[in-house]
Amino acid sequence: MLNLNNLTNVVAPNLANRKFAGIVYNIVSNYLMPAAGLVMFMYLIFGAFEIMTSAGNPKSIASGKGKITNAVLGFIIIFVAYWLVQIIATAFGLKTILDIFQG
């Protein structure tokens, strides 16, 4: 018979003793936020490159500007959502959600 406790310790040894909030915090802070920043940076680079190589083509310039605008708006949405959840959780005293953001 397979013992799941041993399997958990083999796959992720530190995960067995952590709270769910700590796990979510680590995923958000270590993977999701850097990935969002990387995607935003890539879109900024691609948009700028498209504008630079447009050779005056209005459609290419508009497409490049759209990529840059979408990258900035996406960053703002992620940033505001992160802080909005914390503000709402503080205002309503939702300790479980606040624990997620404090690791």
C-alpha positions as CSV (number, residue, x, y, z in Angstrom):
1,M,0.0,0.0,0.0
2,L,1.2,3.5,-0.9
3,N,1.8,5.8,2.1
4,L,0.9,9.3,1.0
5,N,2.8,11.0,3.8
6,N,6.1,9.6,2.7
7,L,5.3,10.5,-0.9
8,T,4.6,14.1,0.2
9,N,7.9,14.3,2.0
10,V,9.8,12.9,-1.0
11,V,8.2,15.3,-3.5
12,A,8.2,18.4,-1.3
13,P,9.9,17.8,2.0
14,N,9.1,21.3,3.5
15,L,5.5,21.3,2.3
16,A,4.3,18.8,4.9
17,N,4.7,21.1,7.8
18,R,3.5,24.3,6.2
19,K,0.1,26.1,6.4
20,F,-1.9,26.5,3.2
21,A,-1.4,30.3,3.5
22,G,2.3,29.9,3.4
23,I,2.2,27.7,0.3
24,V,0.0,30.2,-1.5
25,Y,2.2,33.1,-0.5
26,N,5.3,31.3,-1.8
27,I,3.6,30.5,-5.1
28,V,2.4,34.1,-5.6
29,S,5.7,35.7,-4.5
30,N,8.1,33.3,-6.0
31,Y,6.4,32.4,-9.3
32,L,3.4,34.4,-10.3
33,M,4.6,38.0,-9.6
34,P,8.0,37.4,-11.3
35,A,6.2,35.7,-14.3
36,A,3.8,38.7,-14.6
37,G,6.8,41.1,-14.5
38,L,8.6,39.0,-17.2
39,V,5.5,38.9,-19.4
40,M,5.1,42.7,-19.1
41,F,8.7,43.3,-19.9
42,M,8.5,41.0,-22.9
43,Y,5.4,42.8,-24.2
44,L,7.1,46.2,-23.7
45,I,10.1,45.0,-25.7
46,F,8.0,43.5,-28.5
47,G,5.9,46.6,-28.7
48,A,8.9,48.9,-28.9
49,F,10.6,46.6,-31.4
50,E,7.4,46.7,-33.6
51,I,7.3,50.5,-33.5
52,M,11.0,50.8,-34.3
53,T,10.7,48.4,-37.3
54,S,7.4,49.7,-38.6
55,A,9.1,51.9,-41.3
56,G,6.3,54.4,-40.9
57,N,3.5,51.9,-41.4
58,P,0.5,53.2,-39.3
59,K,-0.9,49.7,-38.7
60,S,2.5,48.5,-37.3
61,I,2.8,51.6,-35.1
62,A,-0.7,51.2,-33.8
63,S,-0.1,47.5,-33.1
64,G,3.2,48.3,-31.2
65,K,1.5,51.0,-29.2
66,G,-1.3,48.6,-28.4
67,K,1.1,46.0,-27.0
68,I,2.8,48.6,-24.8
69,T,-0.5,49.9,-23.6
70,N,-1.8,46.4,-22.8
71,A,1.4,45.6,-21.0
72,V,1.1,48.7,-18.8
73,L,-2.6,48.1,-18.2
74,G,-2.0,44.5,-17.3
75,F,0.7,45.5,-14.8
76,I,-1.6,48.1,-13.2
77,I,-4.5,45.5,-13.0
78,I,-2.2,42.9,-11.3
79,F,-0.8,45.5,-8.9
80,V,-4.2,47.0,-8.0
81,A,-5.7,43.5,-7.5
82,Y,-2.9,42.5,-5.1
83,W,-3.3,45.6,-3.0
84,L,-7.1,45.7,-3.2
85,V,-7.4,42.2,-1.8
86,Q,-5.2,43.2,1.1
87,I,-7.1,46.4,1.8
88,I,-10.5,44.6,1.7
89,A,-9.2,41.8,3.9
90,T,-7.9,44.4,6.5
91,A,-11.1,46.4,6.4
92,F,-13.3,43.3,7.0
93,G,-10.8,41.5,9.4
94,L,-10.3,38.5,7.2
95,K,-7.3,37.0,9.0
96,T,-7.1,33.9,6.7
97,I,-6.6,36.0,3.6
98,L,-4.1,38.3,5.4
99,D,-2.1,35.2,6.4
100,I,-1.7,34.4,2.8
101,F,0.0,37.8,2.1
102,Q,2.3,37.5,5.2
103,G,3.7,34.1,4.5
